[in-house]
Amino acid sequence: MNITFNRIQRYILRECLTGLALVLGVLLLAILMIDVVEQLRTVGGDVKLSLGGALRLSLMKLPQIMEQTLPFAILVASMLAFTRLNRRSELSIIRASGISAWRFLAPVIIMGLVLGIFTTTLLNPFAARLTESFELERARLLNDGREAMAVSDTGVWLRQGDDTSQIVIHADRVEDGGIVLIKVKMIQEERLFAGNQPTNDYTFVRRIDADRAYLRNGFWQLENVVENVPNLPPERKKNLAIPTSLDAVTLLDKFASPNTIGFWHLPRFVHQTQAAGLDASRYRMRWNSLMAMPALFVAMGLIGAIVCLRLSRLGGTSRLLAIGSLLAVGLYFFTQFSSSLGATGAAPAVVAAWSPPLFVLFCTLTWLAYREDG
C-alpha cells in the first residue's frame, strides 16, 4: 500500500511540476517580450538603445519577474494538473482506492513549501542583485544617477548634482524622517571640460563641515559651518545655503529599493536604517513577506487543487475554476493592500505579511476538512 501511495504521490507531483514548467515558461516569455518593447519605448525614447540592449535589460529583471509570477504560476499549474487527473478519471480511481484528499494533495503542499523556501533563500538574493544591476545600468544609460542615497555602518551617504557639479554628502545620522542631517560633511566637485565638450572627470572644489543641515525648499541650510577651499585657510560661517533638487517628499525614495536587497542582507539593512534614524518599515515588510512566501505558495496551490476536486461528470467545473481564480486574485490584492499598510508603518510588518496567506491557507484547510471529514 505504501508503494502504491508513493507512486501516486510522485505521479501527482510530476503532473504539477509539468504544469508549472509550462505555465511559468509561457508567462515569462510573454512578459519578457512585453518588457523588451517597454524598454525600447522608455529608455530607447531618450537614448540610442539596440534590441540587444533592451533584451539585456529585460533579462536582468527576469528573476524578479519570476519571483512575482510564481504564486499565480503555482495556482494555474495546480488547476491544470488536477483538471487533467479529473478528466482522465484518474482522480476517481485514486479516491476509489481509498486514498483521501489529504494524501493526494500532499504533493501540492510539498511543492509550495519547497518552491517558497527556494524563492526566499536562493531566487530572491539572485534576483535582488540583478535588479540592482538593472537599475544602475538604466540610470547610467539615462544619465539619471546624479542623486542617490544609502545607509551603511558609517552613517548616511547622499549624492546630488547636475551636469556640471557633484556633491557627496555624509551624515552620522538623520532626524525628522530624513530632512535633518546631523554632523554633516560635503565634498563638492566640478566637471572638467575639454574645450567646450564636457568630460567624465571631476576636480575637487571644496569641503564643507557642518553640525546640522536642514532640507528646505530648494536648498540645504547648514549651521556652524567650516568651509575648506584648496590653497585657502578654513573659513567659519554661522550659516550657509547649498542648492539642491531634493525635497522632503522624495528624499526617502533615494534609498535602495527593497527589491534590490536580498533576503539574507535585509536584517542588517534594517538595523543600519534604524541606527541612522530613518524609517525601516518597508524593509521590515519586505523581509516578513519573504518569510511568508512558503505559506502563500501553499495557499495558492491548494486553491487551485480544491476547486478541481469535483468530478467532471457532475458538472460545474468551469464555475469552480472561475471561483478559484477570483479567490486567487482576491488574495493577491489583499496581500498588496496589507503590504502597503506594513510598508508605511500603519500595521505591524509581521501581521501585515503573514495575515493574508495564513488566513486563506486556514480557510482552504478548513473547507477541505469539512468536505472530506464531515
Secondary structure, 3 states (H helix, E strand, C coil): CHHHHHHHHHHHHHHHHHHHHHHHHHHHHHHHHHHHHHHHHHHHHHCCCCHHHHHHHHHHHHHHHHHHHHHHHHHHHHHHHHHHHHHCCHHHHHHHCCCCHHHHCHHHHHHHHHHHHHHHHHHHHHHHHHHHHHHHHHHHHHCCCCCEEEEECCEEEEEEECCCEEEEEEEEEEEHHHCEEEEEEEEEEEEEEECCEEEEEEEEEEEEEEEEEEECCCEEEEEEEEEECCCCCCEEEEEEEEECCCCCCCHHHHCCCHHHCCCCCHHHHHHHHHHCCCCCHHHHHHHHHHHCHHHHHHHHHHHHHHCCCCCHHHCCHHHHHHHHHHHHHHHHHHHHHHHHHHHCCCCCHHHHHHHHHHHHHHHHHHHHHHHHHC
